[in-house]
């Protein structure tokens, strides 16, 4: 029995650490949302203004992206409008490849 045909792929949780009014954060959310069906993503947004510990950790590097709770991307990786979108897609592709090889 082929389980991949029976069960839908697990959704990977991608969290964008953001703050109100951050235009770069909004662009990352839009990019990830557009990739969500291809990579089976559940995109979540958390605001550093709601949590002092998150504020202290991320305020200089938002937007930051976590995949399954692990820091993988932040503003320091954003080289330009197209560059960051390509980097996010490559990162997600790498994560998909790693999860497939780990499950075998």
Contact map, one row per residue, 1 for C-alpha under 8 A:
11100000000000000000000000000000000000000000000000000000000000000000000000000000000000000000000000000000
11111100000000000000000000000000000000000000000000000000000000000000000000000000000000000000000000000000
11111110000000000000000000000000000000000000000000000000000000000000000000000000000000000000000000000000
01111111100000000000000000000000000000000000000000000000000000000000000000000000000000000000000000000000
01111111000000000000000000000000000000000000000000000000000000000000000000000000000000000000000000000000
01111111000000000000000000000000000000000000000000000000000000000000000000000000000000000000000000000000
00111111100000000000000000000000000000000000000000000000000000000000000000000000000000000000000000000000
00011111110000000000000000000000000000000000000000000000000000000000000000000000000000000000000000000000
00010011111000000000000000000000000000010000000000000000000000000000000000000000000000000000000000000000
00000001111100000000000000000000000000010000000000000000000000000000000000000000000000000000000000000000
00000000111110000000000000000000000000011100000000000000000000000000000000000000000000000000000000000000
00000000011111000000000000000000000000111100000000000000000000000011000000000000000000000000000000000000
00000000001111100000000000000000000000001111000000000000000000000011100000000000000000000000000000000000
00000000000111110000000000000000000000001111000000000000000000001111100000000000000000000000000000000000
00000000000011111000000000000000000000000011110000000000000000001111100000000000000000000000000000000000
00000000000001111100000010011000000000000011110000000000000000111100000000000000000000000000000000000000
00000000000000111110000010000000000000000000111100000000010001111100000000000000000000000000000000000000
00000000000000011111010010000000000000000000111100000000000001110000000000000000000000000000000000000000
00000000000000001111110010000000000000000000011110000000000001000000000000000000000000000000000000000000
00000000000000000111110000000000000000000000001010000000000000000000000000000000000000000000000000000000
00000000000000000011111000000000000000000000000000000000000000000000000000000000000000000000000000000000
00000000000000000111111111000000000000000000000000000000000000100000000000000000000000000000000000000000
00000000000000000000111111100000000000000000000000000000000000000000000000000000000000000000000000000000
00000000000000000000011111110000000000000000000000000000000000100000000000000000000000000000000000000000
00000000000000011110011111111000000000000000000000000000000001100000000000000000000000000000000000000000
00000000000000000000011111111100000000000000000000000000000000000000000000000000000000000000000000000000
00000000000000000000001111111110000000000000000000000000000000000000000000000000000000000000000000000000
00000000000000010000000111111111000000000000000000000000000000100000000000000000000010000000000000000000
00000000000000010000000011111111100000000010100000000000000000000000000000000000000000000000000000000000
00000000000000000000000001111111110000000000000000000000000000000000000000000000000000000000000000000000
00000000000000000000000000111111111000000000000000000000000000000000000000000000000010000000000000000000
00000000000000000000000000011111111100000010000000000000000000000000000000000000000000010000000000000000
00000000000000000000000000001111111110001010000000000000000000000000000000000000000000000000000000000000
00000000000000000000000000000111111110000000000000000000000000000000000000000000000000000000000000000000
00000000000000000000000000000011111111101000000000000000000000000000000000000000000000001000000000000000
00000000000000000000000000000001111111111110000000000000000000000000000000000000000000000000000000000000
00000000000000000000000000000000111111111000000000000000000000000000000000000000000000000000000000000000
00000000000000000000000000000000001111111000000000000000000000000000000000000000000000000000000000000000
00000000000100000000000000000000001111111000000000000000000000000000000000000000000000000001100100000000
00000000111100000000000000000000000111111100000000000000000000000000000000000000000000000000000000000000
00000000001111000000000000000000101111111110000000000000000000000000000000000000000000000000000000000000
00000000001111000000000000000000000100011111000000000000000000000000000000000000000000000000000000000000
00000000000011110000000000001001100100001111100000000000000000000000000000000000000000000000000000000000
00000000000011110000000000000000000000000111110000000000000000000000000000000000000000000000000000000000
00000000000000111100000000001000000000000011111000000000000000000000000000000000000000000000000000000000
00000000000000111110000000000000000000000001111101000000000000000000000000000000000000000000000000000000
00000000000000001111000000000000000000000000111111100000000000000000000000000000000000000000000000000000
00000000000000001110000000000000000000000000011111110110011000000000000000000000000000000000000000000000
00000000000000000011000000000000000000000000001111110010000000000000000000000000000000000000000000000000
00000000000000000000000000000000000000000000011111110000000000000000000000000000000000000000000000000000
00000000000000000000000000000000000000000000001111111110000000000000000000000000000000000000000000000000
00000000000000000000000000000000000000000000000111111111000000000000000000000000000000000000000000000000
00000000000000000000000000000000000000000000000000111111100000000000000000000000000000000000000000000000
00000000000000000000000000000000000000000000000100111111111000000000000000000000000000000000000000000000
00000000000000000000000000000000000000000000000110111111111000000000000000000000000000000000000000000000
00000000000000000000000000000000000000000000000000011111111000000000000000000000000000000000000000000000
00000000000000000000000000000000000000000000000000001111111100000000000000000000000000000000000000000000
00000000000000001000000000000000000000000000000100000111111111010000000000000000000000000000000000000000
00000000000000000000000000000000000000000000000100000111111111000000000000000000000000000000000000000000
00000000000000000000000000000000000000000000000000000000111111000000000000000000000000000000000000000000
00000000000000000000000000000000000000000000000000000000011111110000000001110000000000000000000000000000
00000000000000001110000010000000000000000000000000000000011111110000000001100000000000000000000000000000
00000000000000011100010110010000000000000000000000000000000011111000000001100000000000000000000000000000
00000000000000011100000000000000000000000000000000000000010011111100001111100000000000000000000000000000
00000000000001111000000000000000000000000000000000000000000000111110001111000000000000000000000000000000
00000000000001111000000000000000000000000000000000000000000000011111111110000000000000000000000000000000
00000000000111100000000000000000000000000000000000000000000000001111111100000000000000000000000000000000
00000000000111100000000000000000000000000000000000000000000000000111110000000000000000000000000000000000
00000000000011100000000000000000000000000000000000000000000000000111111000000000000000000000000000000000
00000000000000000000000000000000000000000000000000000000000000000111111100000000000000000000000000000000
00000000000000000000000000000000000000000000000000000000000000011110111110000000000000000000000000000000
00000000000000000000000000000000000000000000000000000000000000011110011111000000000000000000000000000000
00000000000000000000000000000000000000000000000000000000000000011100001111111000000000010000000000000000
00000000000000000000000000000000000000000000000000000000000011111000000111111100000000000000000000000000
00000000000000000000000000000000000000000000000000000000000011110000000011111100000000000000000000000000
00000000000000000000000000000000000000000000000000000000000010000000000011111110000000000000000000000000
00000000000000000000000000000000000000000000000000000000000000000000000011111110000100000000000000000000
00000000000000000000000000000000000000000000000000000000000000000000000001111111101100000000000000000000
00000000000000000000000000000000000000000000000000000000000000000000000000011111101100000000000000000000
00000000000000000000000000000000000000000000000000000000000000000000000000000111111100000000000000000000
00000000000000000000000000000000000000000000000000000000000000000000000000000111111110000000000000000000
00000000000000000000000000000000000000000000000000000000000000000000000000000001111111000000000000000000
00000000000000000000000000000000000000000000000000000000000000000000000000000111111111100000000000000000
00000000000000000000000000000000000000000000000000000000000000000000000000001111111111110000000000000000
00000000000000000000000000010010000000000000000000000000000000000000000000000000111111111000000000000000
00000000000000000000000000000000000000000000000000000000000000000000000000000000011111111100000000000000
00000000000000000000000000000000000000000000000000000000000000000000000000000000001111111110000000000000
00000000000000000000000000000001000000000000000000000000000000000000000010000000000111111111000000000000
00000000000000000000000000000000001000000000000000000000000000000000000000000000000011111111100000000000
00000000000000000000000000000000000000000000000000000000000000000000000000000000000001111111110000000000
00000000000000000000000000000000000000000000000000000000000000000000000000000000000000111111111000000000
00000000000000000000000000000000000000100000000000000000000000000000000000000000000000011111111100000000
00000000000000000000000000000000000000100000000000000000000000000000000000000000000000001111111110000000
00000000000000000000000000000000000000000000000000000000000000000000000000000000000000000111111111000000
00000000000000000000000000000000000000000000000000000000000000000000000000000000000000000011111111100000
00000000000000000000000000000000000000100000000000000000000000000000000000000000000000000001111111110000
00000000000000000000000000000000000000000000000000000000000000000000000000000000000000000000111111111000
00000000000000000000000000000000000000000000000000000000000000000000000000000000000000000000011111111100
00000000000000000000000000000000000000000000000000000000000000000000000000000000000000000000001111111110
00000000000000000000000000000000000000000000000000000000000000000000000000000000000000000000000111111111
00000000000000000000000000000000000000000000000000000000000000000000000000000000000000000000000011111111
00000000000000000000000000000000000000000000000000000000000000000000000000000000000000000000000001111111
00000000000000000000000000000000000000000000000000000000000000000000000000000000000000000000000000111111
00000000000000000000000000000000000000000000000000000000000000000000000000000000000000000000000000011111
